[in-house]
């Protein structure tokens, strides 16, 4: 187990390299680095969140790039908790969350990417996909929903899934070429941990509302889901839109790694606060002069007092 200093984790250890063969049994589901839980929760995680807030503000102010975070996983892997603990800390004005469940009647009347395109964030914003377009190459395949849908029968053959991988790759490439970055995160939970969490939903009254017989039925398809996810990860992890396989048995660790991955891509985007035009700079100086006339205190002293109050 790797020893970690000052909360730094090499997130590249979780990244699926382009054209890499994936065997999920070889990827850890538990914390795989030597890092203290208390330090993460009390120091490292809050520090990363503060950095995320700053980068989000810059992204929003620059208003040229956008960011999409895709979360996929087996049931009870912690997608909702990750959204709540990581992204709920950001400015809600610049973050949107979209959850994709069984397609509605209206959605079935369109191509499978129609509802995804509708949920894309605008420039300057971060969009979180809690499940995503990848449902249409996973759940649809496990339950053979393609045969009961409205896709013309002459378009359904044995190559349809590889064709969808190609379509998705091209779509993600198109987004990247238009200024929208994407990172995709697979929360890798063990079957044993999933069982514990499903049992908790039965006996913990505060979590009863999360229980669904659908989760139990889906668990019966565990091996099939695992195999399809391996195929998906191999075929759709690209340098421009990579997959990360993040251990999900330890919630605190999962959330920290997801925060680090998000911070990493924002640093790559490297957004900047826009510079004022000469006219705007002139207006700012006029406003500064006006404020000076209204107070006896130096403006720097007022600013320091404001900073103290904020703390």
C-alpha positions as a Markdown table, in Angstrom:
| # | Residue | x | y | z |
|---|---|---|---|---|
| 1 | Unk | 0.0 | 0.0 | 0.0 |
| 2 | Unk | 1.4 | 3.3 | -1.1 |
| 3 | Unk | 2.3 | 5.9 | 1.6 |
| 4 | Unk | 0.7 | 9.3 | 1.1 |
| 5 | Unk | 2.1 | 12.6 | 2.3 |
| 6 | Unk | 0.1 | 15.7 | 2.8 |
| 7 | Unk | -3.0 | 14.3 | 1.2 |
| 8 | Unk | -1.5 | 13.8 | -2.3 |
| 9 | Unk | -2.6 | 10.8 | -4.3 |
| 10 | Unk | -1.5 | 10.0 | -7.8 |
| 11 | Unk | -5.0 | 9.8 | -9.4 |
| 12 | Unk | -3.4 | 8.4 | -12.5 |
| 13 | Unk | -3.3 | 5.0 | -10.7 |
| 14 | Unk | -7.1 | 4.8 | -11.3 |
| 15 | Unk | -7.1 | 6.0 | -14.8 |
| 16 | Unk | -7.9 | 3.6 | -17.6 |
| 17 | Unk | -5.3 | 4.1 | -20.4 |
| 18 | Unk | -6.5 | 4.2 | -23.9 |
| 19 | Unk | -6.8 | 0.7 | -25.4 |
| 20 | Unk | -6.0 | -0.9 | -22.0 |
| 21 | Unk | -7.5 | -4.3 | -21.3 |
| 22 | Unk | -9.6 | -4.1 | -18.2 |
| 23 | Unk | -10.2 | -6.8 | -15.6 |
| 24 | Unk | -12.3 | -5.3 | -12.8 |
| 25 | Unk | -11.3 | -8.1 | -10.5 |
| 26 | Unk | -7.7 | -6.7 | -10.5 |
| 27 | Unk | -8.8 | -3.2 | -9.6 |
| 28 | Unk | -9.2 | -2.4 | -5.8 |
| 29 | Unk | -12.6 | -1.7 | -4.3 |
| 30 | Unk | -11.1 | -0.6 | -0.9 |
| 31 | Unk | -8.8 | 2.2 | -0.1 |
| 32 | Unk | -5.5 | 1.2 | -1.6 |
| 33 | Unk | -3.2 | 3.9 | -0.2 |
| 34 | Unk | -1.9 | 4.6 | 3.3 |
| 35 | Unk | -3.8 | 7.8 | 4.2 |
| 36 | Unk | -5.4 | 8.8 | 7.5 |
| 37 | Unk | -9.2 | 9.0 | 7.4 |
| 38 | Unk | -9.4 | 11.8 | 10.1 |
| 39 | Unk | -6.8 | 13.9 | 8.2 |
| 40 | Unk | -8.7 | 13.5 | 5.0 |
| 41 | Unk | -12.0 | 14.5 | 6.4 |
| 42 | Unk | -10.8 | 17.4 | 8.6 |
| 43 | Unk | -7.9 | 18.8 | 6.5 |
| 44 | Unk | -7.3 | 17.4 | 3.0 |
| 45 | Unk | -10.8 | 17.1 | 1.7 |
| 46 | Unk | -11.9 | 20.7 | 2.9 |
| 47 | Unk | -8.7 | 22.1 | 1.3 |
| 48 | Unk | -9.5 | 20.4 | -2.1 |
| 49 | Unk | -13.1 | 21.7 | -1.9 |
| 50 | Unk | -11.8 | 25.3 | -1.4 |
| 51 | Unk | -9.6 | 24.9 | -4.5 |
| 52 | Unk | -12.6 | 23.5 | -6.5 |
| 53 | Unk | -14.7 | 26.5 | -5.5 |
| 54 | Unk | -12.0 | 28.9 | -6.8 |
| 55 | Unk | -11.6 | 27.0 | -10.1 |
| 56 | Unk | -15.3 | 26.8 | -10.5 |
| 57 | Unk | -15.6 | 30.6 | -10.1 |
| 58 | Unk | -12.9 | 31.1 | -12.7 |
| 59 | Unk | -14.6 | 28.6 | -15.1 |
| 60 | Unk | -17.9 | 30.5 | -14.7 |
| 61 | Unk | -16.4 | 33.9 | -15.1 |
| 62 | Unk | -14.4 | 33.0 | -18.2 |
| 63 | Unk | -17.5 | 31.4 | -19.7 |
| 64 | Unk | -15.7 | 29.6 | -22.6 |
| 65 | Unk | -15.1 | 26.0 | -21.4 |
| 66 | Unk | -17.6 | 23.6 | -19.8 |
| 67 | Unk | -17.0 | 20.4 | -17.8 |
| 68 | Unk | -19.1 | 17.2 | -17.6 |
| 69 | Unk | -18.5 | 14.6 | -14.8 |
| 70 | Unk | -20.0 | 11.2 | -15.5 |
| 71 | Unk | -20.7 | 8.9 | -12.6 |
| 72 | Unk | -21.5 | 5.2 | -13.4 |
| 73 | Unk | -21.6 | 2.2 | -11.0 |
| 74 | Unk | -23.4 | -0.8 | -9.7 |
| 75 | Unk | -26.3 | -0.1 | -7.5 |
| 76 | Unk | -25.5 | 1.2 | -4.0 |
| 77 | Unk | -22.0 | 2.2 | -4.9 |
| 78 | Unk | -22.4 | 5.7 | -3.6 |
| 79 | Unk | -23.3 | 7.9 | -6.6 |
| 80 | Unk | -25.8 | 10.1 | -4.8 |
| 81 | Unk | -23.6 | 10.4 | -1.8 |
| 82 | Unk | -20.7 | 11.5 | -4.0 |
| 83 | Unk | -22.8 | 14.2 | -5.6 |
| 84 | Unk | -24.0 | 15.4 | -2.2 |
| 85 | Unk | -20.6 | 15.5 | -0.5 |
| 86 | Unk | -18.4 | 16.7 | -3.3 |
| 87 | Unk | -20.4 | 18.8 | -5.7 |
| 88 | Unk | -23.0 | 20.2 | -3.3 |
| 89 | Unk | -20.2 | 22.3 | -1.9 |
| 90 | Unk | -19.9 | 24.3 | -5.1 |
| 91 | Unk | -21.9 | 27.3 | -6.2 |
| 92 | Unk | -25.3 | 25.9 | -7.3 |
| 93 | Unk | -25.6 | 28.6 | -9.9 |
| 94 | Unk | -22.8 | 27.0 | -11.9 |
| 95 | Unk | -23.5 | 23.3 | -11.3 |
| 96 | Unk | -26.3 | 21.1 | -12.7 |
| 97 | Unk | -27.1 | 17.5 | -11.9 |
| 98 | Unk | -28.9 | 15.2 | -14.3 |
| 99 | Unk | -30.0 | 11.6 | -13.4 |
| 100 | Unk | -31.0 | 9.2 | -16.1 |
| 101 | Unk | -33.4 | 6.4 | -15.3 |
| 102 | Unk | -35.7 | 4.3 | -17.5 |
| 103 | Unk | -36.5 | 6.4 | -20.6 |
| 104 | Unk | -39.9 | 8.1 | -20.7 |
| 105 | Unk | -42.4 | 7.7 | -23.6 |
| 106 | Unk | -41.2 | 11.0 | -25.0 |
| 107 | Unk | -37.5 | 9.9 | -24.8 |
| 108 | Unk | -38.2 | 6.6 | -26.5 |
| 109 | Unk | -39.6 | 8.6 | -29.5 |
| 110 | Unk | -36.1 | 10.0 | -30.1 |
| 111 | Unk | -32.6 | 8.7 | -30.5 |
| 112 | Unk | -30.9 | 7.4 | -27.3 |
| 113 | Unk | -28.6 | 10.5 | -27.1 |
| 114 | Unk | -31.5 | 13.0 | -27.3 |
| 115 | Unk | -32.1 | 13.2 | -23.6 |
| 116 | Unk | -28.4 | 13.4 | -22.9 |
| 117 | Unk | -27.9 | 16.4 | -25.2 |
| 118 | Unk | -30.8 | 18.2 | -23.5 |
| 119 | Unk | -29.0 | 17.9 | -20.2 |
| 120 | Unk | -25.6 | 19.2 | -21.3 |
| 121 | Unk | -24.3 | 22.2 | -19.2 |
| 122 | Unk | -23.8 | 25.6 | -20.8 |
| 123 | Unk | -20.3 | 27.1 | -21.1 |
| 124 | Unk | -18.8 | 28.1 | -17.8 |
| 125 | Unk | -20.8 | 25.4 | -16.0 |
| 126 | Unk | -20.2 | 22.0 | -14.5 |
| 127 | Unk | -22.7 | 19.2 | -15.4 |
| 128 | Unk | -22.9 | 16.1 | -13.2 |
| 129 | Unk | -24.4 | 13.0 | -14.9 |
| 130 | Unk | -25.6 | 10.6 | -12.2 |
| 131 | Unk | -25.8 | 7.7 | -14.6 |
| 132 | Unk | -25.5 | 8.7 | -18.2 |
| 133 | Unk | -25.5 | 7.8 | -21.9 |
| 134 | Unk | -23.7 | 4.7 | -20.9 |
| 135 | Unk | -26.9 | 3.2 | -19.5 |
| 136 | Unk | -27.8 | 2.6 | -23.2 |
| 137 | Unk | -24.9 | 0.2 | -23.6 |
| 138 | Unk | -25.2 | -1.5 | -20.2 |
| 139 | Unk | -28.8 | -1.8 | -18.8 |
| 140 | Unk | -30.3 | -1.9 | -22.3 |
| 141 | Unk | -28.0 | -4.8 | -23.1 |
| 142 | Unk | -28.4 | -6.7 | -19.9 |
| 143 | Unk | -32.2 | -6.7 | -20.2 |
| 144 | Unk | -32.4 | -6.8 | -24.0 |
| 145 | Unk | -34.4 | -3.6 | -24.1 |
| 146 | Unk | -33.2 | -2.9 | -27.6 |
| 147 | Unk | -35.6 | -5.6 | -28.9 |
| 148 | Unk | -38.6 | -4.1 | -27.2 |
| 149 | Unk | -37.8 | -0.5 | -28.2 |
| 150 | Unk | -38.7 | 1.5 | -31.3 |
| 151 | Unk | -35.4 | 1.2 | -33.1 |
| 152 | Unk | -36.0 | -0.2 | -36.6 |
| 153 | Unk | -35.4 | -3.9 | -36.6 |
| 154 | Unk | -33.1 | -3.8 | -39.7 |
| 155 | Unk | -30.7 | -1.6 | -37.7 |
| 156 | Unk | -30.3 | -4.2 | -34.9 |
| 157 | Unk | -27.5 | -6.7 | -35.4 |
| 158 | Unk | -24.6 | -8.2 | -33.5 |
| 159 | Unk | -22.4 | -5.1 | -34.3 |
| 160 | Unk | -24.8 | -2.6 | -32.7 |
| 161 | Unk | -22.9 | -2.3 | -29.4 |
| 162 | Unk | -19.6 | -1.7 | -31.0 |
| 163 | Unk | -21.4 | 0.9 | -33.3 |
| 164 | Unk | -22.7 | 2.6 | -30.2 |
| 165 | Unk | -19.3 | 2.7 | -28.6 |
| 166 | Unk | -18.1 | 4.4 | -31.8 |
| 167 | Unk | -21.0 | 6.8 | -31.8 |
| 168 | Unk | -20.3 | 7.7 | -28.1 |
| 169 | Unk | -16.6 | 8.2 | -28.7 |
| 170 | Unk | -17.3 | 10.5 | -31.7 |
| 171 | Unk | -19.9 | 12.5 | -29.6 |
| 172 | Unk | -17.4 | 13.0 | -26.8 |
| 173 | Unk | -14.7 | 14.0 | -29.3 |
| 174 | Unk | -17.1 | 16.5 | -30.7 |
| 175 | Unk | -17.8 | 18.0 | -27.3 |
| 176 | Unk | -14.1 | 18.2 | -26.5 |
| 177 | Unk | -13.4 | 20.0 | -29.8 |
| 178 | Unk | -16.1 | 22.5 | -28.8 |
| 179 | Unk | -14.6 | 23.3 | -25.4 |
| 180 | Unk | -16.4 | 20.8 | -23.2 |
| 181 | Unk | -14.1 | 18.5 | -21.1 |
| 182 | Unk | -15.4 | 15.2 | -19.8 |
| 183 | Unk | -14.2 | 12.8 | -17.1 |
| 184 | Unk | -15.9 | 9.6 | -16.4 |
| 185 | Unk | -15.8 | 7.9 | -13.1 |
| 186 | Unk | -16.7 | 4.3 | -12.4 |
| 187 | Unk | -17.3 | 3.8 | -8.6 |
| 188 | Unk | -16.0 | 0.3 | -8.1 |
| 189 | Unk | -17.8 | -1.3 | -5.2 |
| 190 | Unk | -17.4 | -4.9 | -4.2 |
| 191 | Unk | -20.3 | -7.4 | -4.2 |
| 192 | Unk | -19.8 | -7.9 | -0.4 |
| 193 | Unk | -20.0 | -4.1 | 0.3 |
| 194 | Unk | -23.0 | -3.8 | -1.9 |
| 195 | Unk | -24.8 | -6.5 | 0.1 |
| 196 | Unk | -24.1 | -4.6 | 3.4 |
| 197 | Unk | -25.5 | -1.4 | 2.0 |
| 198 | Unk | -28.6 | -3.1 | 0.6 |
| 199 | Unk | -29.2 | -4.7 | 4.0 |
| 200 | Unk | -28.7 | -1.3 | 5.7 |
| 201 | Unk | -31.5 | 0.0 | 3.5 |
| 202 | Unk | -33.8 | -2.7 | 4.9 |
| 203 | Unk | -33.1 | -2.2 | 8.6 |
| 204 | Unk | -32.2 | 1.5 | 8.8 |
| 205 | Unk | -35.5 | 3.4 | 8.8 |
| 206 | Unk | -33.7 | 6.5 | 7.6 |
| 207 | Unk | -32.7 | 4.6 | 4.5 |
| 208 | Unk | -35.9 | 2.6 | 3.9 |
| 209 | Unk | -36.9 | 5.0 | 1.2 |
| 210 | Unk | -33.8 | 4.0 | -0.8 |
| 211 | Unk | -34.8 | 0.3 | -0.9 |
| 212 | Unk | -36.1 | -1.0 | -4.2 |
| 213 | Unk | -36.7 | -4.6 | -5.3 |
| 214 | Unk | -35.1 | -3.5 | -8.6 |
| 215 | Unk | -31.8 | -3.4 | -6.8 |
| 216 | Unk | -32.2 | -7.0 | -5.6 |
| 217 | Unk | -33.1 | -8.1 | -9.1 |
| 218 | Unk | -30.2 | -6.2 | -10.6 |
| 219 | Unk | -27.8 | -7.9 | -8.2 |
| 220 | Unk | -28.6 | -11.2 | -9.8 |
| 221 | Unk | -27.0 | -9.9 | -13.0 |
| 222 | Unk | -23.8 | -8.9 | -11.2 |
| 223 | Unk | -21.4 | -10.9 | -13.3 |
| 224 | Unk | -23.0 | -9.8 | -16.6 |
| 225 | Unk | -22.8 | -6.2 | -15.5 |
| 226 | Unk | -19.1 | -6.6 | -14.6 |
| 227 | Unk | -18.2 | -8.1 | -17.9 |
| 228 | Unk | -20.1 | -5.4 | -19.8 |
| 229 | Unk | -18.5 | -2.6 | -17.8 |
| 230 | Unk | -15.1 | -4.1 | -18.6 |
| 231 | Unk | -15.9 | -4.0 | -22.3 |
| 232 | Unk | -17.2 | -0.5 | -22.0 |
| 233 | Unk | -14.2 | 0.8 | -20.2 |
| 234 | Unk | -11.8 | -0.8 | -22.7 |
| 235 | Unk | -13.6 | 0.7 | -25.7 |
| 236 | Unk | -14.5 | 4.2 | -24.5 |
| 237 | Unk | -11.6 | 5.5 | -22.3 |
| 238 | Unk | -9.8 | 8.1 | -24.4 |
| 239 | Unk | -7.1 | 10.6 | -23.5 |
| 240 | Unk | -9.6 | 13.4 | -24.1 |
| 241 | Unk | -12.3 | 11.8 | -22.0 |
| 242 | Unk | -10.8 | 9.2 | -19.7 |
| 243 | Unk | -12.4 | 6.7 | -17.4 |
| 244 | Unk | -11.3 | 6.4 | -13.8 |
| 245 | Unk | -12.0 | 3.2 | -11.7 |
| 246 | Unk | -12.3 | 4.6 | -8.2 |
| 247 | Unk | -12.4 | 2.3 | -5.1 |
| 248 | Unk | -15.9 | 2.7 | -3.6 |
| 249 | Unk | -16.0 | 0.5 | -0.5 |
| 250 | Unk | -14.8 | 3.3 | 1.7 |
| 251 | Unk | -17.1 | 6.3 | 1.1 |
| 252 | Unk | -14.8 | 9.0 | 2.6 |
| 253 | Unk | -12.0 | 7.8 | 0.4 |
| 254 | Unk | -14.1 | 7.6 | -2.7 |
| 255 | Unk | -15.4 | 11.2 | -2.3 |
| 256 | Unk | -11.8 | 12.5 | -1.7 |
| 257 | Unk | -10.5 | 10.8 | -4.9 |
| 258 | Unk | -13.5 | 12.1 | -7.0 |
| 259 | Unk | -12.8 | 15.6 | -5.7 |
| 260 | Unk | -9.1 | 15.2 | -6.7 |
| 261 | Unk | -10.0 | 14.0 | -10.2 |
| 262 | Unk | -12.3 | 16.9 | -10.6 |
| 263 | Unk | -9.7 | 19.4 | -9.4 |
| 264 | Unk | -7.1 | 17.8 | -11.8 |
| 265 | Unk | -9.3 | 18.3 | -14.9 |
| 266 | Unk | -10.1 | 21.9 | -13.8 |
| 267 | Unk | -6.4 | 22.6 | -13.5 |
| 268 | Unk | -5.9 | 21.3 | -17.0 |
| 269 | Unk | -8.6 | 23.6 | -18.3 |
| 270 | Unk | -6.9 | 26.4 | -16.4 |
| 271 | Unk | -9.6 | 29.0 | -16.5 |
| 272 | Unk | -8.8 | 32.6 | -15.8 |
| 273 | Unk | -10.7 | 35.6 | -14.5 |
| 274 | Unk | -11.4 | 37.8 | -17.6 |
| 275 | Unk | -9.4 | 41.0 | -17.9 |
| 276 | Unk | -11.3 | 44.3 | -17.9 |
| 277 | Unk | -11.6 | 46.3 | -21.1 |
| 278 | Unk | -10.1 | 49.8 | -21.1 |
| 279 | Unk | -13.6 | 51.2 | -20.8 |
| 280 | Unk | -14.4 | 48.9 | -17.8 |
| 281 | Unk | -11.1 | 49.7 | -16.1 |
| 282 | Unk | -11.9 | 53.4 | -16.5 |
| 283 | Unk | -15.4 | 52.9 | -14.9 |
| 284 | Unk | -13.7 | 51.0 | -12.0 |
| 285 | Unk | -11.4 | 53.9 | -11.3 |
| 286 | Unk | -14.3 | 56.3 | -11.3 |
| 287 | Unk | -16.1 | 54.1 | -8.8 |
| 288 | Unk | -13.0 | 53.9 | -6.7 |
| 289 | Unk | -12.8 | 57.7 | -6.6 |
| 290 | Unk | -16.4 | 58.0 | -5.7 |
| 291 | Unk | -16.0 | 55.6 | -2.7 |
| 292 | Unk | -13.0 | 57.5 | -1.5 |
| 293 | Unk | -15.1 | 60.6 | -1.2 |
| 294 | Unk | -17.7 | 58.8 | 0.9 |
| 295 | Unk | -15.3 | 57.5 | 3.6 |
| 296 | Unk | -12.4 | 58.7 | 5.8 |
| 297 | Unk | -10.8 | 55.3 | 5.9 |
| 298 | Unk | -8.3 | 54.1 | 3.2 |
| 299 | Unk | -9.9 | 51.5 | 0.9 |
| 300 | Unk | -7.2 | 48.9 | 1.8 |
| 301 | Unk | -8.2 | 49.2 | 5.5 |
| 302 | Unk | -11.8 | 48.7 | 4.6 |
| 303 | Unk | -10.9 | 45.6 | 2.6 |
| 304 | Unk | -8.9 | 44.1 | 5.5 |
| 305 | Unk | -11.9 | 44.6 | 7.8 |
| 306 | Unk | -14.1 | 42.9 | 5.3 |
| 307 | Unk | -11.7 | 39.9 | 5.1 |
| 308 | Unk | -11.7 | 39.6 | 8.9 |
| 309 | Unk | -15.5 | 39.5 | 9.0 |
| 310 | Unk | -15.6 | 36.8 | 6.3 |
| 311 | Unk | -13.4 | 34.6 | 8.4 |
